Amino acid sequence: MKVRYIWISLLFCIGACNQKKQSAHNIKLSITDSNKQVITSANTLAQELKQIQRYSNEPFYYLYVNHEQCFFRILVNDIPVFHYVEDGQIMSPINLNNFIQKSGKQTITYRLYPQTKRTYGEGFNKLTLYTKFDIKLYVRNNADTVNSFENRKLLLTHHAATKTDGKSFIGDGKDYYDYTFDFEAKVPYDLDVLENSKDLSKIDQIELLNKTEAAYRYYWNLIQDKKANEVAKLRFNSDTYQIISEYLDEELIRKTVDEGDFMFTEPSFKLDPLANYRMQLYGNGKVVCLELDSNDLFFRFEKPIWGDYKTKEGEIRSRFERLYLHIPKGKDTFEII
């Protein structure tokens, strides 16, 4: 996750502001790291390859979703892992491991929203009688490179609740519906990063907002000023959690490192101002982030550190930088998770 610092400016107003460029090195650090080694953008790949941990049994948990007349969001242990705001079905699995920190009870939350846009026909302003949401949870052994998918196990099937007729969606007429259930996971690692993190819900929320804004502003400036070494250092632990929890090999790590460098290496990438956001708590109060404050579901769940770039075909696309922050035990600054 990612961390931010507390800094107050009369030129900055909550929600929407005019971004005044200020070099990151002039701002007191609000996000720090606890790396045991020196991390730079040049040695990130070599250091991350050292974090590889492989096992004979690598339980990999994932969902398949079947939905109708709704957009949706998935959270694992109260941390967002996926959202879908497009027309049609999603065919790819939704991976859960990155936020399964250790063996034991895990929670899955789904949040449903009206499908306001459709390719054919008008969208819906509310969830409907025909809204449908089904989940199948699987586990497979990632270490089995031959028969992993063939030998997968179906752990549970879940159907969104219906009315007494057994057909009509129970949330008909609502603009939001959520439900949480749990399952038991067994994993060969223990990354209980948040166990001793501060409960941010117990901090004065204006103070927390100021601190989070400052941290995001600091990180935004690092990207704007092309401080690749500083960004690599701050997100190293977060990358390590992903390497271990998703059993990444060298090929996949190389891809993630390249993805992480995109905002620094893509010549056409232009960062947008940090503006129009709201603060959100996740991880049962131990994780904080900023999210864009928009009525457009395409943007509503995205992070406010983002920008546009041009593809080789000349198409303009947007790229968003996920930044989840927590305060570890014994610290008063954020770290990225």
RODREN-889725 format. One record per residue: residue number from 0; x, y, z of N, C-alpha, C in turn. Coordinates in steps of 0.2 Angstrom, whole numbers. Layout:
N
<NUM, <X, Y, Z>, <X, Y, Z>, <X, Y, Z>>
...
//
This chain:
337
<0, <4, -6, 0>, <0, 0, 0>, <4, 6, 0>>
<1, <1, 12, -1>, <5, 18, -2>, <4, 23, 4>>
<2, <8, 27, 5>, <8, 32, 11>, <8, 39, 9>>
<3, <5, 43, 13>, <5, 50, 12>, <6, 54, 18>>
<4, <8, 61, 17>, <10, 65, 23>, <5, 71, 24>>
<5, <6, 74, 30>, <1, 79, 32>, <4, 86, 30>>
<6, <1, 90, 26>, <3, 96, 24>, <-3, 100, 22>>
<7, <-3, 106, 25>, <-9, 110, 24>, <-7, 117, 20>>
<8, <-11, 118, 15>, <-10, 124, 11>, <-16, 128, 10>>
<9, <-16, 134, 11>, <-22, 138, 9>, <-24, 138, 2>>
<10, <-19, 136, -2>, <-20, 136, -9>, <-24, 129, -11>>
<11, <-25, 125, -6>, <-28, 118, -8>, <-34, 117, -4>>
<12, <-39, 115, -8>, <-46, 114, -4>, <-48, 107, -5>>
<13, <-52, 105, -1>, <-54, 98, -1>, <-59, 97, -6>>
<14, <-58, 91, -10>, <-62, 89, -15>, <-60, 91, -22>>
<15, <-59, 97, -23>, <-57, 100, -29>, <-52, 106, -28>>
<16, <-47, 106, -31>, <-42, 111, -30>, <-38, 112, -36>>
<17, <-35, 118, -36>, <-30, 120, -41>, <-23, 117, -39>>
<18, <-20, 113, -43>, <-14, 110, -41>, <-8, 114, -43>>
<19, <-5, 116, -37>, <1, 120, -38>, <7, 116, -38>>
<20, <11, 116, -43>, <17, 111, -43>, <22, 113, -38>>
<21, <24, 108, -34>, <29, 109, -29>, <34, 103, -29>>
<22, <40, 103, -30>, <45, 98, -30>, <44, 94, -24>>
<23, <44, 87, -25>, <43, 82, -19>, <48, 83, -14>>
<24, <54, 84, -16>, <59, 85, -11>, <59, 91, -6>>
<25, <54, 95, -7>, <53, 101, -3>, <47, 100, 2>>
<26, <44, 94, 2>, <39, 92, 6>, <41, 87, 11>>
<27, <40, 88, 17>, <41, 83, 23>, <38, 76, 21>>
<28, <42, 71, 22>, <40, 64, 20>, <34, 62, 24>>
<29, <29, 60, 21>, <23, 57, 24>, <22, 50, 23>>
<30, <26, 47, 18>, <26, 40, 16>, <33, 38, 17>>
<31, <34, 33, 21>, <41, 30, 22>, <41, 23, 20>>
<32, <47, 20, 21>, <47, 12, 20>, <51, 9, 26>>
<33, <51, 3, 26>, <54, -1, 31>, <59, -6, 28>>
<34, <61, -5, 22>, <66, -9, 18>, <72, -11, 22>>
<35, <74, -17, 22>, <80, -19, 25>, <86, -18, 20>>
<36, <85, -17, 14>, <90, -16, 9>, <89, -9, 5>>
<37, <94, -7, 2>, <93, -1, -2>, <90, -2, -9>>
<38, <84, 1, -10>, <81, 0, -16>, <81, 6, -21>>
<39, <82, 4, -27>, <82, 10, -32>, <78, 7, -38>>
<40, <77, 11, -43>, <73, 9, -49>, <78, 4, -53>>
<41, <84, 5, -52>, <89, 1, -56>, <90, -6, -53>>
<42, <89, -7, -47>, <90, -14, -44>, <84, -17, -41>>
<43, <78, -14, -43>, <71, -16, -41>, <70, -24, -43>>
<44, <72, -25, -49>, <71, -31, -52>, <75, -37, -48>>
<45, <81, -35, -48>, <86, -40, -44>, <84, -41, -37>>
<46, <81, -36, -34>, <79, -37, -27>, <73, -41, -26>>
<47, <68, -39, -31>, <62, -43, -31>, <62, -50, -33>>
<48, <67, -52, -37>, <68, -59, -39>, <71, -63, -32>>
<49, <74, -59, -28>, <76, -63, -22>, <70, -64, -17>>
<50, <65, -61, -18>, <59, -62, -14>, <55, -68, -16>>
<51, <56, -72, -21>, <52, -77, -24>, <52, -83, -18>>
<52, <46, -85, -17>, <46, -91, -12>, <41, -96, -16>>
<53, <43, -102, -17>, <39, -107, -20>, <38, -113, -16>>
<54, <32, -116, -17>, <30, -122, -13>, <28, -127, -17>>
<55, <28, -133, -14>, <25, -139, -18>, <17, -138, -19>>
<56, <14, -135, -14>, <7, -134, -14>, <6, -126, -13>>
<57, <3, -123, -19>, <2, -116, -19>, <-5, -115, -20>>
<58, <-9, -115, -15>, <-16, -114, -16>, <-18, -107, -18>>
<59, <-21, -106, -24>, <-23, -100, -27>, <-30, -100, -28>>
<60, <-33, -94, -25>, <-40, -94, -24>, <-43, -88, -29>>
<61, <-49, -90, -32>, <-51, -85, -37>, <-59, -87, -38>>
<62, <-62, -81, -41>, <-69, -81, -42>, <-71, -81, -49>>
<63, <-77, -84, -51>, <-80, -83, -57>, <-87, -80, -55>>
<64, <-89, -75, -59>, <-95, -71, -58>, <-99, -71, -64>>
<65, <-106, -73, -62>, <-111, -72, -68>, <-116, -67, -65>>
<66, <-117, -61, -69>, <-121, -56, -67>, <-125, -53, -72>>
<67, <-131, -50, -71>, <-135, -47, -75>, <-138, -41, -72>>
<68, <-139, -36, -76>, <-142, -29, -75>, <-139, -26, -68>>
<69, <-132, -26, -68>, <-129, -23, -63>, <-122, -22, -64>>
<70, <-118, -17, -61>, <-111, -17, -61>, <-109, -19, -54>>
<71, <-103, -20, -53>, <-101, -23, -46>, <-94, -22, -44>>
<72, <-93, -23, -38>, <-86, -22, -35>, <-85, -28, -30>>
<73, <-79, -30, -30>, <-77, -36, -26>, <-72, -34, -21>>
<74, <-73, -35, -14>, <-68, -34, -9>, <-66, -40, -5>>
<75, <-60, -41, -4>, <-57, -47, 0>, <-55, -44, 7>>
<76, <-57, -47, 12>, <-55, -44, 19>, <-56, -37, 19>>
<77, <-61, -34, 16>, <-63, -27, 16>, <-58, -23, 12>>
<78, <-55, -25, 7>, <-50, -22, 3>, <-52, -23, -4>>
<79, <-54, -18, -8>, <-56, -19, -15>, <-51, -22, -19>>
<80, <-53, -27, -23>, <-48, -31, -27>, <-50, -30, -35>>
<81, <-57, -28, -36>, <-59, -28, -43>, <-66, -25, -43>>
<82, <-67, -21, -49>, <-73, -18, -50>, <-75, -19, -58>>
<83, <-81, -19, -59>, <-83, -20, -66>, <-89, -16, -68>>
<84, <-88, -11, -73>, <-93, -6, -75>, <-93, -6, -83>>
<85, <-93, -12, -85>, <-94, -13, -93>, <-100, -17, -94>>
<86, <-102, -17, -100>, <-108, -20, -103>, <-105, -28, -104>>
<87, <-110, -32, -103>, <-108, -39, -105>, <-105, -43, -99>>
<88, <-104, -49, -100>, <-101, -54, -94>, <-94, -53, -94>>
<89, <-91, -54, -88>, <-84, -55, -87>, <-82, -62, -87>>
<90, <-77, -64, -92>, <-76, -71, -93>, <-69, -73, -89>>
<91, <-65, -68, -87>, <-59, -70, -83>, <-60, -71, -76>>
<92, <-56, -75, -73>, <-57, -76, -66>, <-54, -70, -62>>
<93, <-57, -69, -56>, <-55, -63, -51>, <-51, -66, -46>>
<94, <-44, -64, -46>, <-39, -67, -41>, <-40, -64, -34>>
<95, <-39, -68, -29>, <-40, -66, -22>, <-34, -66, -18>>
<96, <-29, -69, -20>, <-23, -71, -16>, <-20, -64, -13>>
<97, <-19, -59, -17>, <-15, -53, -15>, <-18, -50, -9>>
<98, <-24, -51, -7>, <-26, -49, 0>, <-28, -54, 5>>
<99, <-26, -60, 3>, <-26, -66, 8>, <-19, -66, 12>>
<100, <-19, -63, 18>, <-13, -62, 21>, <-10, -68, 25>>
<101, <-15, -73, 27>, <-13, -79, 31>, <-18, -84, 30>>
<102, <-17, -90, 33>, <-22, -95, 33>, <-28, -93, 38>>
<103, <-34, -95, 37>, <-39, -94, 42>, <-45, -91, 38>>
<104, <-50, -88, 42>, <-56, -85, 39>, <-55, -79, 35>>
<105, <-57, -79, 29>, <-57, -73, 24>, <-64, -71, 23>>
<106, <-65, -65, 21>, <-72, -62, 19>, <-72, -60, 12>>
<107, <-77, -61, 9>, <-78, -59, 2>, <-85, -54, 2>>
<108, <-84, -48, 0>, <-90, -43, 0>, <-91, -42, -8>>
<109, <-97, -42, -10>, <-99, -39, -16>, <-104, -33, -16>>
<110, <-103, -28, -20>, <-107, -22, -20>, <-110, -21, -27>>
<111, <-116, -21, -27>, <-120, -21, -33>, <-122, -14, -35>>
<112, <-122, -11, -41>, <-124, -5, -43>, <-128, -5, -49>>
<113, <-133, 0, -50>, <-137, -1, -56>, <-132, 0, -63>>
<114, <-134, -4, -68>, <-131, -4, -74>, <-134, 2, -78>>
<115, <-130, 7, -77>, <-133, 14, -80>, <-132, 15, -87>>
<116, <-127, 11, -90>, <-126, 11, -97>, <-126, 4, -100>>
<117, <-129, 4, -106>, <-129, -3, -110>, <-128, -1, -117>>
<118, <-125, -6, -120>, <-123, -6, -127>, <-130, -5, -131>>
<119, <-134, -9, -130>, <-141, -10, -133>, <-146, -8, -128>>
<120, <-150, -3, -129>, <-156, -1, -125>, <-154, 3, -119>>
<121, <-158, 6, -116>, <-157, 11, -110>, <-154, 7, -104>>
<122, <-150, 11, -100>, <-148, 8, -94>, <-153, 9, -89>>
<123, <-151, 7, -82>, <-156, 7, -77>, <-153, 12, -71>>
<124, <-158, 15, -68>, <-156, 20, -63>, <-156, 16, -56>>
<125, <-159, 11, -56>, <-160, 7, -50>, <-158, -1, -51>>
<126, <-156, -4, -46>, <-156, -12, -47>, <-163, -14, -49>>
<127, <-164, -19, -52>, <-170, -22, -55>, <-172, -28, -52>>
<128, <-179, -30, -54>, <-181, -37, -52>, <-177, -42, -55>>
<129, <-174, -41, -61>, <-170, -46, -64>, <-162, -45, -63>>
<130, <-160, -41, -58>, <-153, -41, -57>, <-151, -48, -54>>
<131, <-145, -50, -56>, <-143, -57, -54>, <-136, -56, -53>>
<132, <-134, -60, -48>, <-126, -60, -46>, <-125, -67, -43>>
<133, <-121, -71, -46>, <-119, -78, -44>, <-111, -78, -44>>
<134, <-109, -81, -39>, <-102, -82, -38>, <-100, -90, -37>>
<135, <-94, -92, -40>, <-91, -98, -39>, <-84, -97, -37>>
<136, <-83, -100, -31>, <-76, -99, -28>, <-72, -105, -29>>
<137, <-66, -105, -32>, <-62, -111, -33>, <-55, -110, -30>>
<138, <-52, -115, -29>, <-45, -115, -27>, <-41, -120, -32>>
<139, <-35, -119, -34>, <-31, -123, -38>, <-24, -123, -35>>
<140, <-20, -128, -37>, <-13, -128, -35>, <-9, -125, -40>>
<141, <-6, -119, -39>, <-3, -115, -44>, <4, -118, -45>>
<142, <7, -123, -41>, <13, -126, -42>, <12, -132, -47>>
<143, <6, -134, -48>, <5, -139, -53>, <4, -136, -60>>
<144, <10, -136, -64>, <10, -132, -70>, <7, -136, -76>>
<145, <5, -142, -75>, <2, -147, -80>, <-6, -147, -79>>
<146, <-8, -149, -73>, <-15, -150, -72>, <-18, -145, -67>>
<147, <-16, -139, -66>, <-18, -135, -61>, <-26, -133, -62>>
<148, <-28, -132, -68>, <-35, -130, -69>, <-39, -136, -69>>
<149, <-37, -141, -72>, <-41, -148, -72>, <-42, -150, -65>>
<150, <-38, -149, -61>, <-39, -152, -54>, <-41, -147, -49>>
<151, <-43, -141, -51>, <-46, -136, -47>, <-52, -139, -43>>
<152, <-53, -136, -37>, <-59, -138, -33>, <-64, -132, -32>>
<153, <-70, -134, -33>, <-75, -129, -31>, <-77, -129, -24>>
<154, <-75, -123, -21>, <-76, -122, -14>, <-83, -120, -12>>
<155, <-86, -116, -15>, <-93, -114, -14>, <-96, -111, -20>>
<156, <-103, -111, -20>, <-107, -107, -25>, <-112, -102, -21>>
<157, <-112, -96, -23>, <-116, -91, -19>, <-121, -88, -24>>
<158, <-127, -87, -23>, <-132, -83, -27>, <-135, -78, -23>>
<159, <-135, -72, -26>, <-138, -66, -22>, <-145, -68, -20>>
<160, <-147, -65, -15>, <-154, -67, -12>, <-160, -64, -16>>
<161, <-165, -68, -16>, <-171, -66, -20>, <-177, -66, -15>>
<162, <-182, -63, -18>, <-188, -62, -14>, <-192, -69, -13>>
<163, <-197, -69, -10>, <-201, -76, -8>, <-203, -80, -14>>
<164, <-203, -76, -20>, <-205, -80, -26>, <-199, -84, -29>>
<165, <-193, -83, -26>, <-187, -87, -28>, <-184, -84, -34>>
<166, <-187, -79, -37>, <-184, -77, -44>, <-182, -69, -43>>
<167, <-186, -65, -40>, <-185, -58, -41>, <-179, -56, -36>>
<168, <-175, -52, -38>, <-169, -49, -34>, <-172, -45, -28>>
<169, <-169, -47, -22>, <-171, -44, -16>, <-170, -37, -15>>
<170, <-165, -34, -19>, <-163, -27, -19>, <-166, -23, -25>>
<171, <-171, -26, -27>, <-175, -22, -33>, <-177, -15, -30>>
<172, <-175, -10, -35>, <-177, -3, -33>, <-172, 1, -29>>
<173, <-167, -3, -27>, <-161, 1, -23>, <-156, 3, -28>>
<174, <-152, 8, -26>, <-146, 11, -30>, <-140, 8, -27>>
<175, <-140, 3, -22>, <-134, 0, -20>, <-136, -6, -16>>
<176, <-132, -12, -16>, <-134, -18, -12>, <-127, -21, -11>>
<177, <-126, -23, -5>, <-120, -27, -3>, <-121, -33, 1>>
<178, <-117, -38, 1>, <-117, -44, 5>, <-110, -46, 6>>
<179, <-109, -49, 12>, <-103, -52, 14>, <-104, -59, 16>>
<180, <-99, -63, 14>, <-99, -70, 17>, <-91, -72, 18>>
<181, <-90, -78, 21>, <-83, -79, 22>, <-82, -87, 20>>
<182, <-75, -88, 20>, <-73, -95, 18>, <-66, -96, 22>>
<183, <-64, -102, 22>, <-58, -104, 25>, <-52, -105, 20>>
<184, <-47, -101, 21>, <-41, -102, 16>, <-35, -105, 20>>
<185, <-31, -109, 16>, <-25, -112, 19>, <-20, -110, 14>>
<186, <-15, -106, 16>, <-9, -104, 12>, <-3, -105, 16>>
<187, <3, -106, 12>, <9, -108, 15>, <13, -102, 17>>
<188, <10, -96, 17>, <14, -90, 19>, <10, -86, 25>>
<189, <13, -82, 28>, <10, -78, 33>, <13, -70, 33>>
<190, <8, -66, 30>, <10, -59, 28>, <5, -55, 32>>
<191, <4, -56, 38>, <-1, -52, 42>, <1, -45, 43>>
<192, <1, -42, 38>, <4, -35, 38>, <0, -30, 42>>
<193, <-7, -31, 42>, <-12, -26, 45>, <-13, -28, 52>>
<194, <-11, -34, 55>, <-13, -36, 62>, <-12, -31, 67>>
<195, <-6, -27, 66>, <-4, -22, 71>, <-4, -15, 69>>
<196, <-7, -14, 63>, <-8, -8, 60>, <-13, -3, 64>>
<197, <-12, 3, 64>, <-16, 7, 68>, <-23, 7, 65>>
<198, <-28, 8, 70>, <-35, 8, 68>, <-37, 15, 66>>
<199, <-37, 17, 59>, <-37, 24, 57>, <-44, 27, 58>>
<200, <-49, 22, 59>, <-56, 25, 61>, <-56, 28, 68>>
<201, <-51, 27, 72>, <-51, 30, 78>, <-47, 37, 79>>
<202, <-44, 38, 73>, <-41, 45, 73>, <-46, 50, 71>>
<203, <-45, 56, 73>, <-49, 62, 71>, <-49, 62, 63>>
<204, <-55, 62, 60>, <-55, 60, 53>, <-53, 66, 49>>
<205, <-54, 72, 51>, <-51, 78, 48>, <-43, 78, 48>>
<206, <-40, 76, 53>, <-33, 75, 54>, <-31, 70, 49>>
<207, <-35, 64, 49>, <-33, 59, 44>, <-33, 61, 37>>
<208, <-39, 65, 35>, <-39, 67, 28>, <-33, 72, 26>>
<209, <-31, 76, 31>, <-26, 80, 29>, <-19, 76, 28>>
<210, <-19, 71, 32>, <-13, 67, 32>, <-13, 63, 25>>
<211, <-19, 60, 24>, <-19, 57, 18>, <-18, 61, 11>>
<212, <-21, 67, 11>, <-20, 72, 6>, <-13, 73, 5>>
<213, <-10, 74, 10>, <-2, 76, 10>, <2, 70, 7>>
<214, <0, 64, 9>, <3, 58, 7>, <2, 58, -1>>
<215, <-4, 58, -3>, <-5, 58, -10>, <-2, 63, -14>>
<216, <-2, 69, -11>, <2, 75, -15>, <9, 73, -15>>
<217, <12, 71, -10>, <19, 69, -10>, <20, 64, -16>>
<218, <16, 59, -16>, <17, 53, -21>, <16, 56, -28>>
<219, <11, 60, -29>, <10, 63, -35>, <16, 67, -38>>
<220, <19, 71, -33>, <25, 75, -35>, <31, 70, -37>>
<221, <31, 65, -34>, <37, 60, -35>, <36, 58, -43>>
<222, <30, 56, -45>, <29, 54, -52>, <30, 60, -56>>
<223, <27, 66, -55>, <28, 72, -59>, <35, 74, -60>>
<224, <39, 73, -55>, <46, 75, -55>, <51, 69, -57>>
<225, <47, 64, -59>, <51, 58, -62>, <56, 55, -57>>
<226, <54, 55, -50>, <58, 52, -45>, <57, 44, -44>>
<227, <59, 41, -50>, <58, 34, -50>, <61, 30, -44>>
<228, <67, 32, -42>, <70, 29, -36>, <66, 29, -30>>
<229, <63, 35, -29>, <59, 36, -23>, <53, 31, -23>>
<230, <50, 31, -29>, <44, 27, -29>, <45, 20, -29>>
<231, <51, 18, -32>, <53, 10, -31>, <54, 9, -24>>
<232, <57, 13, -20>, <58, 12, -13>, <52, 11, -9>>
<233, <47, 16, -11>, <41, 16, -7>, <36, 10, -8>>
<234, <36, 7, -14>, <32, 2, -16>, <35, -5, -16>>
<235, <41, -5, -13>, <45, -12, -13>, <41, -17, -9>>
<236, <39, -15, -3>, <36, -20, 2>, <29, -22, -1>>
<237, <25, -18, -4>, <19, -19, -7>, <20, -24, -13>>
<238, <25, -23, -17>, <27, -28, -22>, <29, -35, -20>>
<239, <33, -35, -14>, <35, -41, -11>, <29, -45, -9>>
<240, <24, -42, -6>, <18, -45, -3>, <14, -49, -9>>
<241, <14, -45, -15>, <11, -48, -21>, <15, -54, -24>>
<242, <22, -53, -24>, <26, -59, -26>, <25, -65, -22>>
<243, <25, -64, -15>, <24, -70, -11>, <17, -73, -11>>
<244, <12, -69, -11>, <5, -71, -10>, <2, -74, -17>>
<245, <5, -72, -23>, <3, -74, -29>, <8, -79, -32>>
<246, <13, -81, -28>, <18, -86, -31>, <21, -84, -37>>
<247, <23, -77, -38>, <25, -75, -44>, <32, -78, -46>>
<248, <33, -80, -52>, <40, -82, -55>, <43, -76, -58>>
<249, <49, -78, -61>, <54, -72, -64>, <50, -69, -69>>
<250, <47, -73, -74>, <44, -70, -79>, <38, -65, -77>>
<251, <34, -67, -72>, <29, -62, -70>, <31, -56, -66>>
<252, <37, -57, -63>, <40, -52, -59>, <43, -46, -64>>
<253, <46, -49, -69>, <48, -44, -74>, <43, -40, -77>>
<254, <37, -43, -78>, <31, -39, -81>, <29, -34, -76>>
<255, <28, -36, -70>, <26, -31, -65>, <30, -25, -64>>
<256, <37, -27, -64>, <42, -21, -64>, <41, -16, -70>>
<257, <40, -19, -76>, <39, -15, -82>, <33, -11, -81>>
<258, <27, -14, -78>, <21, -10, -77>, <22, -5, -72>>
<259, <26, -6, -67>, <27, -1, -62>, <31, 5, -64>>
<260, <35, 4, -69>, <39, 9, -72>, <35, 13, -77>>
<261, <29, 11, -79>, <26, 14, -85>, <26, 22, -85>>
<262, <24, 24, -79>, <23, 32, -79>, <29, 36, -79>>
<263, <35, 32, -79>, <41, 35, -80>, <44, 34, -86>>
<264, <42, 29, -90>, <45, 27, -96>, <41, 28, -102>>
<265, <35, 29, -101>, <30, 31, -107>, <31, 38, -109>>
<266, <34, 40, -114>, <35, 47, -116>, <28, 51, -116>>
<267, <23, 48, -119>, <16, 52, -120>, <12, 53, -113>>
<268, <14, 49, -108>, <10, 49, -102>, <10, 56, -99>>
<269, <4, 59, -97>, <4, 65, -94>, <-1, 65, -88>>
<270, <2, 67, -82>, <-1, 66, -76>, <-7, 72, -75>>
<271, <-13, 70, -73>, <-18, 74, -72>, <-17, 78, -65>>
<272, <-20, 83, -64>, <-20, 87, -57>, <-23, 82, -52>>
<273, <-21, 83, -46>, <-24, 79, -40>, <-30, 83, -37>>
<274, <-36, 80, -39>, <-42, 84, -38>, <-48, 80, -38>>
<275, <-53, 82, -35>, <-60, 79, -35>, <-60, 72, -32>>
<276, <-59, 72, -26>, <-58, 65, -23>, <-62, 65, -16>>
<277, <-63, 59, -13>, <-65, 58, -6>, <-61, 53, -3>>
<278, <-61, 53, 4>, <-57, 48, 7>, <-61, 42, 9>>
<279, <-58, 36, 9>, <-61, 30, 10>, <-57, 26, 15>>
<280, <-60, 23, 20>, <-57, 18, 24>, <-59, 11, 22>>
<281, <-54, 6, 22>, <-55, -1, 20>, <-51, -5, 25>>
<282, <-50, -11, 24>, <-47, -16, 29>, <-49, -15, 36>>
<283, <-56, -15, 37>, <-59, -14, 43>, <-56, -8, 47>>
<284, <-55, -3, 44>, <-52, 3, 47>, <-45, 4, 47>>
<285, <-41, 0, 44>, <-34, 0, 45>, <-30, 2, 38>>
<286, <-34, 3, 33>, <-32, 5, 27>, <-36, 12, 24>>
<287, <-32, 16, 22>, <-35, 22, 19>, <-33, 24, 12>>
<288, <-37, 27, 8>, <-35, 29, 2>, <-40, 35, 0>>
<289, <-38, 38, -6>, <-42, 43, -9>, <-45, 40, -15>>
<290, <-51, 41, -17>, <-54, 39, -23>, <-58, 45, -26>>
<291, <-58, 45, -33>, <-61, 50, -37>, <-68, 51, -35>>
<292, <-71, 57, -34>, <-78, 58, -32>, <-81, 60, -38>>
<293, <-85, 55, -41>, <-88, 56, -47>, <-94, 52, -48>>
<294, <-99, 54, -51>, <-106, 51, -52>, <-105, 46, -58>>
<295, <-100, 46, -61>, <-98, 41, -67>, <-95, 35, -64>>
<296, <-98, 29, -64>, <-96, 23, -61>, <-89, 21, -64>>
<297, <-87, 23, -70>, <-81, 22, -73>, <-75, 25, -69>>
<298, <-77, 31, -66>, <-71, 34, -62>, <-72, 34, -55>>
<299, <-78, 32, -52>, <-80, 33, -45>, <-75, 29, -41>>
<300, <-73, 23, -43>, <-69, 19, -39>, <-61, 19, -40>>
<301, <-60, 24, -45>, <-53, 24, -47>, <-49, 29, -42>>
<302, <-42, 29, -42>, <-38, 33, -38>, <-37, 40, -42>>
<303, <-36, 45, -38>, <-35, 52, -41>, <-28, 53, -44>>
<304, <-23, 48, -43>, <-17, 49, -46>, <-17, 45, -53>>
<305, <-18, 49, -58>, <-19, 46, -65>, <-17, 51, -70>>
<306, <-17, 48, -76>, <-16, 52, -82>, <-17, 48, -88>>
<307, <-17, 52, -94>, <-18, 49, -101>, <-11, 48, -104>>
<308, <-12, 43, -109>, <-6, 42, -113>, <-9, 40, -120>>
<309, <-4, 40, -125>, <-6, 38, -132>, <-3, 31, -134>>
<310, <-7, 26, -136>, <-5, 20, -138>, <-2, 20, -145>>
<311, <2, 15, -147>, <5, 15, -154>, <0, 16, -159>>
<312, <-6, 14, -158>, <-11, 15, -163>, <-14, 22, -163>>
<313, <-12, 26, -158>, <-15, 33, -158>, <-21, 34, -153>>
<314, <-23, 29, -150>, <-28, 29, -145>, <-26, 32, -139>>
<315, <-31, 36, -136>, <-29, 39, -130>, <-32, 35, -124>>
<316, <-28, 33, -119>, <-30, 29, -114>, <-28, 32, -107>>
<317, <-32, 30, -102>, <-31, 32, -95>, <-27, 27, -91>>
<318, <-23, 29, -86>, <-19, 24, -82>, <-20, 27, -75>>
<319, <-22, 23, -70>, <-23, 25, -63>, <-18, 21, -59>>
<320, <-15, 25, -54>, <-11, 22, -49>, <-14, 20, -43>>
<321, <-14, 14, -41>, <-18, 12, -35>, <-13, 14, -29>>
<322, <-16, 16, -23>, <-12, 18, -18>, <-16, 17, -11>>
<323, <-15, 11, -8>, <-18, 10, -2>, <-12, 11, 4>>
<324, <-14, 14, 9>, <-10, 16, 14>, <-12, 13, 21>>
<325, <-7, 12, 25>, <-8, 10, 32>, <-2, 13, 37>>
<326, <-3, 13, 43>, <2, 15, 48>, <4, 9, 52>>
<327, <10, 6, 51>, <12, 1, 55>, <13, 2, 62>>
<328, <13, -3, 66>, <15, -2, 73>, <21, 1, 74>>
<329, <21, 7, 79>, <27, 10, 80>, <29, 16, 76>>
<330, <25, 17, 71>, <27, 22, 66>, <21, 28, 66>>
<331, <23, 33, 64>, <17, 39, 63>, <17, 41, 56>>
<332, <20, 37, 51>, <20, 39, 44>, <17, 33, 41>>
<333, <14, 34, 35>, <11, 29, 31>, <16, 24, 27>>
<334, <14, 18, 26>, <18, 14, 21>, <12, 11, 16>>
<335, <15, 9, 10>, <10, 7, 5>, <9, -1, 6>>
<336, <3, -3, 5>, <2, -10, 6>, <-1, -12, 0>>
//
